[in-house]
């Protein structure tokens, strides 16, 4: 039992999880959510989008960090809802900043390599444990 074919997007990954037994697909999604959050935190800390491009500088030319209070960094993460992985913005003003300085891959775009690696590693770890005889 495996997820065949390339992982192209989070929607594609979720549709593949729905083909697994329900509990198994949900467990993979729950395990993947904090791992993807960790990847996103890394790009956030580097001041880059998910594809490694540096955020647009501030009006004064200095590097944008979004670390003034730390609220956005703590309040932007992935959650698993069944077999679906979604971004959760826990602070109300995050949507304005994340819109200008994206932290996550854009919906419908191909996933960055780091995301694909994490999803593949999660499947390789969780599925064999759950289906071992």
C-alpha positions in Angstrom: 0.0 0.0 0.0 1.7 3.2 -1.1 1.0 6.6 -2.7 2.0 6.1 -6.3 3.1 8.9 -8.6 4.7 12.3 -7.9 3.4 14.7 -5.2 2.6 17.8 -7.2 0.6 19.9 -4.8 -1.0 19.6 -1.3 -4.4 19.1 -3.0 -2.8 16.3 -5.0 -1.3 14.8 -1.9 -4.6 15.0 0.0 -6.5 13.2 -2.9 -3.9 10.4 -2.7 -4.4 10.1 1.1 -8.1 9.7 0.5 -7.4 6.5 -1.4 -5.8 5.0 1.7 -7.9 3.6 4.5 -9.4 6.6 6.3 -7.5 6.3 9.6 -4.2 5.7 7.9 -4.6 8.8 5.6 -5.6 10.9 8.6 -2.5 9.7 10.5 -0.2 10.6 7.6 -1.8 14.1 7.4 -1.5 14.6 11.2 2.2 13.6 11.1 2.9 15.7 8.1 1.4 19.0 9.4 4.1 19.8 12.0 6.8 18.8 9.6 5.6 21.2 6.9 5.2 23.9 9.6 8.9 23.3 10.4 9.8 23.7 6.7 7.7 26.9 6.5 9.3 28.2 9.7 12.7 27.8 8.1 11.8 29.9 5.1 10.1 32.4 7.3 13.2 32.8 9.4 15.3 33.3 6.2 12.9 36.0 4.9 12.1 33.9 1.9 9.0 32.4 0.3 8.7 28.7 0.0 10.6 28.7 -3.3 13.7 30.3 -1.9 13.1 33.8 -3.3 13.8 36.7 -0.9 10.9 38.8 0.2 10.6 42.2 -1.3 12.6 44.7 0.9 10.8 47.3 3.0 10.3 50.9 1.7 13.5 52.0 3.4 15.4 49.2 1.6 16.0 47.1 4.6 15.3 43.4 4.7 11.7 42.4 5.7 11.6 39.9 8.5 8.1 39.9 10.0 9.7 39.2 13.4 8.8 42.5 15.2 6.6 40.8 17.9 6.9 37.1 16.8 3.1 36.8 16.6 3.0 35.9 12.9 5.8 33.4 13.2 4.0 31.6 16.1 0.6 32.0 14.4 1.2 30.6 11.0 1.2 26.8 10.7 -0.2 23.8 9.0 -3.1 21.8 10.4 -4.6 18.4 9.3 -8.3 18.3 8.8 -9.0 14.7 8.0 -6.7 14.0 5.1 -6.4 17.7 4.1 -3.5 19.9 5.0 -4.4 23.5 5.5 -2.6 26.7 6.5 -3.9 28.2 9.7 -3.4 31.9 10.4 -3.9 32.3 14.2 -3.4 36.1 14.3 -5.9 38.3 12.5 -3.3 40.5 10.8 -1.2 37.6 9.4 -3.3 37.4 6.2 -2.2 41.0 5.2 1.5 40.3 5.8 1.6 36.8 4.4 -0.2 38.1 1.3 2.7 40.5 0.6 5.4 38.2 1.9 4.3 34.6 1.2 5.6 32.0 3.6 3.8 29.0 2.1 3.6 27.6 -1.5 0.9 29.2 -3.5 -2.2 27.1 -3.9 -2.1 25.1 -7.2 1.6 25.7 -7.7 4.1 22.8 -7.7 5.4 22.1 -4.3 9.0 23.1 -3.4 11.5 20.2 -3.1 11.7 20.5 0.7 7.9 20.0 1.0 7.9 17.0 -1.3 10.8 15.5 0.7 9.0 15.9 4.0 5.7 14.4 2.6 7.6 11.5 1.1 9.5 10.9 4.4 6.2 11.1 6.4 4.6 8.5 4.2 7.6 6.2 4.3 7.6 6.4 8.1 3.9 6.2 8.9 2.5 3.7 6.4 4.8 0.8 7.1 4.3 1.1 10.8 0.5 1.1 10.4 0.2 -1.7 7.9 2.9 -4.1 9.3 1.5 -7.6 9.9 
